[in-house]
Amino acid sequence: MSQVLSGKAVSADIREKLKNEVEIMQQKYPGFLPGLAVVQVGGREDSNVYINMKMKAACEVGVNASHINLPRSSTQDEVVETVERLNSDPTVHGIIVQLPMDSENLIDAHLVTNTILPSKDVDGLHQDNAGKLSRGDLDSCVVPCTPRGCLELIHRTGIEVKGKRAVVIGRSKIVGAPMSDLLTWNHATVTVCHSRTADIKEEVQKAEILVVAIGRPQFVKADWIKDGAVVIDCGINSIPDASKKSGKRLVGDVDYDGAKEKASWITPVPGGVGPMTVAMLLQNTVDSAKRTAEMTGNCAKWNLQPLKLHLKTPVPSDIEIAQAQTPKDIDRLSREINLLSDEVDLYGKKKAKVSLKVLDRLKNQQNGKYVVVTGITPTPLGEGKSTTTIGLVQAIGAHLNKNCFACVRQPSQGPTFGIKGGAAGGGYSQVIPMEEFNLHLTGDIHAITAANNLMAAAIEARMFHESTQNDEALYKRLVPAKKGFCKIQLSRLQKLGITQSNPKALTSDEISAFVRLDIDPDTITWQRVLDTNDRFLRKITVGQGPQEKGHTRKTQFDITVASEIMAILALTTGLGDMRERLGKMVVASSKAGVPITADDLGISGALTVLMKDAIRPNLMQTLEGTPVFVHAGPFANIAHGNSSILADKIALKLVGEDGIVVTEAGFGADIGMEKFFNIKCRYSGLVPNAVVLVATIRALKMHGGGPTVTAGVPLPKEYVEENLELVEKGCSNLNKQIENANKFGVPVVVAVNGFASDTKGELELVQKIARENGAFDAVICNLWAEGGKGAIDLAAAVAAASQKSSEFKFLYDVTLPIEKKIEIIAKEIYGADGIDLSPEAQEEIARYQKQGFNDLPICMAKTHLSLSHKPELKGAPKGFVLPIREVRASIGAGFIYPLIGTMSTMPGLPTRPCFYDIDIDPDTEEIVGLS
């Protein structure tokens, strides 16, 4: 007499364990909620019963189940579209399509089930899952629910499957075929029987484990069954039974009454396999949700596969190195770093936009360590900040095997075709493909150009229309009778203190106040922009066409990266914040001295629309296959010179608490790093963990009084021969920049980029001086010639420094008076004795304070070539007073910027620009000449 193998009891036990499992996961990952979507086409009554069972069971264990019921009129395309939408929904971890589909139209069920992502295919019907199961890849596939439930029931008997003879009757894709695979890879010897098997009784009599799924009532007779066999009956059939009220009863594919006398264990029908199928559906869903949580949770280690470098000596040109490396497809990289498919929009095969939804998904994730790369005061000899940034992340990610992200600025095409060249790093430490990095990328700068110039056009048009129309005519055109006030106009009414929202209810004075911005042309600060170096656009006249009726005005073009919109892109924390910042941009004053904003012009919504894609960071990779975010590229003088807050925030979540994010600040530490701390970190709320301060022996010699360098002329002997005196004197600049970083409470690691001409004595001297003057460590690196391998020691030092408890603090309180904040920066960071405000600067400060802009951080606009205001003064100048010529404001970006000296916002082309060397092979489409 056999024992009854109750699926009801076992499934109840499984559901209770799943409920506890979900609760434990919710403690570990707050917000964890497994999601199951059941797609049904039509309304078959039997399907409704099954679905209700699944929904009820899901609720009991804490799975959020949703039922998507499509009408019978649904087409195949509509069903596929529904499945694809669920594929992209990060809250859905399991998807099943209830079969059969009850549709008026022909629908390929195989196509539909194969549309489900294999990872979400909790029915286990996708061909990828079936293929992996057939190969024995049980750890990487989803096992169909009924076979998984059957195997669990077999295990519950206590018998060992290994070595047993098993027979599976039936070869369906849902039960029979996967069941035989599952038993095979659990080391049973399996025979599959079906309707065309000869002498099936003889085969069945050999079975120690018998699984029947043939769909024929009581097909297997008692005399077929071997004594002591375990019998799993998957069938459920209706047969006539006059004793039942319904006139019928349910039976399995096995003659239960006879078989129970011979089997050791047997499943009843109903109450056997059926409840297990639902339980395993929930188990698969919870397993899928756990995989997602663990992949994105605090302990998530990336499955990053680094690219191998093939180092050459001598080191080839940057573009030769970049083009010799084959980058990964960006969708592969995105999967390696645990991005979901719906969070990545591909722009070709090697770059992508990443959705801000990542921040919502990972909101409970701990941030990684936050490191900023800066440098000593720049010299014409170069320090290699970008190269250091990229080489460092290659070392951390590809050699130390830690999650690591680089976040860098997008370069302007002006310098790319002008005099500086590209900005992808150099040697064996680069962002690739460097051609795409240095050129259009994904069009962010073009979006800024379009938005900026739309604003410029709006200013001119508004002044023109106000000067050529009376109040009534303006009002009729601005507020059409059929439309009334639009949303942004209602905001302007509120700003003006007008409470009426009915256009007909405004008084004549209210109408005049509403339609008249009364812009003073002499106060317009908004310029047109172009991402090209063009000196002849530095001063232009607009309005010379006959239809502009003599409304001419002198103005200028800036380069696009100087636009306030670029600074906003870099400092925004989300789409809503960007919309607000764009609306706050002050473009001029009225003749009464009232600030005129983008909101007043009614344009801020349209600007946000133009910027909706640009707000998403761009994903690229290094030469060694580690991830890079390339996003935003504001000027480092009139703006803050750092990549975007959003890129940093997403990267910090993706690397997890044990990972590291490395970002780069423009120019020297006195400019880019100071603004990174006082502006970027103030708005982001992020706390930096370490500073990497980049220097070279050559640059330090120049700061120590070395001779000037002329392009195209061999370096003077002072730079290629040992000169400890010059190095020691030049370390005055290094020491001051270490001191500057330490003022913010952040540990400093000095990275000395080595050259072949550097001597051991010079390198050791710099290390000694740096450590004695407050550096956490000083490391020699060779990342230009060796990539990540040449920065392993630097990576280890940075990792160690970033483990120190942060004592980060801002340099000043933003509520201090504007002039006091300027003075603090001048004295503490530059080493000045004080500041000298011109009368014009004093007047501007007073106006900003009156307008309510006092409490903004300061963004100093001064030469990057010296700690002082005089470019020729190297080292660490003393005894100077910093002259403040003007003080301007970027209200939308959120800072006041004092001007020290003249700042060019539109570079010009040199006699021999870089574009001479840039070309393309028309046959291979390979770009040459970029640097």
Secondary structure as GFF3:
##gff-version 3
##sequence-region A 1 931
A	DSSP	beta_strand	3	4	.	.	.	ID=ss1
A	DSSP	alpha_helix	7	28	.	.	.	ID=ss2
A	DSSP	beta_strand	35	41	.	.	.	ID=ss3
A	DSSP	alpha_helix	45	61	.	.	.	ID=ss4
A	DSSP	beta_strand	64	70	.	.	.	ID=ss5
A	DSSP	alpha_helix	76	87	.	.	.	ID=ss6
A	DSSP	beta_strand	94	97	.	.	.	ID=ss7
A	DSSP	alpha_helix	109	115	.	.	.	ID=ss8
A	DSSP	three_ten_helix	118	120	.	.	.	ID=ss9
A	DSSP	alpha_helix	127	135	.	.	.	ID=ss10
A	DSSP	three_ten_helix	138	140	.	.	.	ID=ss11
A	DSSP	alpha_helix	145	156	.	.	.	ID=ss12
A	DSSP	beta_strand	165	169	.	.	.	ID=ss13
A	DSSP	alpha_helix	176	184	.	.	.	ID=ss14
A	DSSP	beta_strand	189	193	.	.	.	ID=ss15
A	DSSP	alpha_helix	200	204	.	.	.	ID=ss16
A	DSSP	beta_strand	209	212	.	.	.	ID=ss17
A	DSSP	three_ten_helix	222	224	.	.	.	ID=ss18
A	DSSP	beta_strand	230	233	.	.	.	ID=ss19
A	DSSP	beta_strand	237	240	.	.	.	ID=ss20
A	DSSP	beta_strand	248	251	.	.	.	ID=ss21
A	DSSP	alpha_helix	256	259	.	.	.	ID=ss22
A	DSSP	beta_strand	265	266	.	.	.	ID=ss23
A	DSSP	alpha_helix	273	296	.	.	.	ID=ss24
A	DSSP	alpha_helix	318	324	.	.	.	ID=ss25
A	DSSP	alpha_helix	330	336	.	.	.	ID=ss26
A	DSSP	three_ten_helix	341	343	.	.	.	ID=ss27
A	DSSP	beta_strand	344	346	.	.	.	ID=ss28
A	DSSP	beta_strand	352	354	.	.	.	ID=ss29
A	DSSP	alpha_helix	357	361	.	.	.	ID=ss30
A	DSSP	beta_strand	369	375	.	.	.	ID=ss31
A	DSSP	alpha_helix	385	394	.	.	.	ID=ss32
A	DSSP	pi_helix	395	399	.	.	.	ID=ss33
A	DSSP	beta_strand	404	408	.	.	.	ID=ss34
A	DSSP	alpha_helix	413	417	.	.	.	ID=ss35
A	DSSP	beta_strand	425	426	.	.	.	ID=ss36
A	DSSP	beta_strand	429	432	.	.	.	ID=ss37
A	DSSP	alpha_helix	434	438	.	.	.	ID=ss38
A	DSSP	alpha_helix	444	468	.	.	.	ID=ss39
A	DSSP	alpha_helix	471	478	.	.	.	ID=ss40
A	DSSP	alpha_helix	487	495	.	.	.	ID=ss41
A	DSSP	three_ten_helix	503	505	.	.	.	ID=ss42
A	DSSP	alpha_helix	508	515	.	.	.	ID=ss43
A	DSSP	three_ten_helix	521	523	.	.	.	ID=ss44
A	DSSP	beta_strand	528	530	.	.	.	ID=ss45
A	DSSP	three_ten_helix	535	537	.	.	.	ID=ss46
A	DSSP	beta_strand	540	542	.	.	.	ID=ss47
A	DSSP	three_ten_helix	546	548	.	.	.	ID=ss48
A	DSSP	beta_strand	553	555	.	.	.	ID=ss49
A	DSSP	beta_strand	557	559	.	.	.	ID=ss50
A	DSSP	three_ten_helix	560	562	.	.	.	ID=ss51
A	DSSP	alpha_helix	564	571	.	.	.	ID=ss52
A	DSSP	alpha_helix	575	584	.	.	.	ID=ss53
A	DSSP	beta_strand	586	589	.	.	.	ID=ss54
A	DSSP	beta_strand	595	597	.	.	.	ID=ss55
A	DSSP	alpha_helix	598	601	.	.	.	ID=ss56
A	DSSP	alpha_helix	604	610	.	.	.	ID=ss57
A	DSSP	beta_strand	618	622	.	.	.	ID=ss58
A	DSSP	beta_strand	627	630	.	.	.	ID=ss59
A	DSSP	alpha_helix	645	655	.	.	.	ID=ss60
A	DSSP	beta_strand	660	664	.	.	.	ID=ss61
A	DSSP	pi_helix	669	673	.	.	.	ID=ss62
A	DSSP	alpha_helix	674	675	.	.	.	ID=ss63
A	DSSP	pi_helix	676	680	.	.	.	ID=ss64
A	DSSP	alpha_helix	681	684	.	.	.	ID=ss65
A	DSSP	beta_strand	690	696	.	.	.	ID=ss66
A	DSSP	alpha_helix	697	703	.	.	.	ID=ss67
A	DSSP	alpha_helix	717	720	.	.	.	ID=ss68
A	DSSP	alpha_helix	724	743	.	.	.	ID=ss69
A	DSSP	beta_strand	748	753	.	.	.	ID=ss70
A	DSSP	alpha_helix	760	772	.	.	.	ID=ss71
A	DSSP	beta_strand	777	781	.	.	.	ID=ss72
A	DSSP	alpha_helix	783	786	.	.	.	ID=ss73
A	DSSP	three_ten_helix	787	791	.	.	.	ID=ss74
A	DSSP	alpha_helix	792	802	.	.	.	ID=ss75
A	DSSP	alpha_helix	818	825	.	.	.	ID=ss76
A	DSSP	pi_helix	826	830	.	.	.	ID=ss77
A	DSSP	beta_strand	834	837	.	.	.	ID=ss78
A	DSSP	alpha_helix	839	850	.	.	.	ID=ss79
A	DSSP	beta_strand	881	884	.	.	.	ID=ss80
A	DSSP	beta_strand	886	890	.	.	.	ID=ss81
A	DSSP	beta_strand	895	899	.	.	.	ID=ss82
A	DSSP	three_ten_helix	914	917	.	.	.	ID=ss83
A	DSSP	beta_strand	919	920	.	.	.	ID=ss84
A	DSSP	beta_strand	927	928	.	.	.	ID=ss85
###
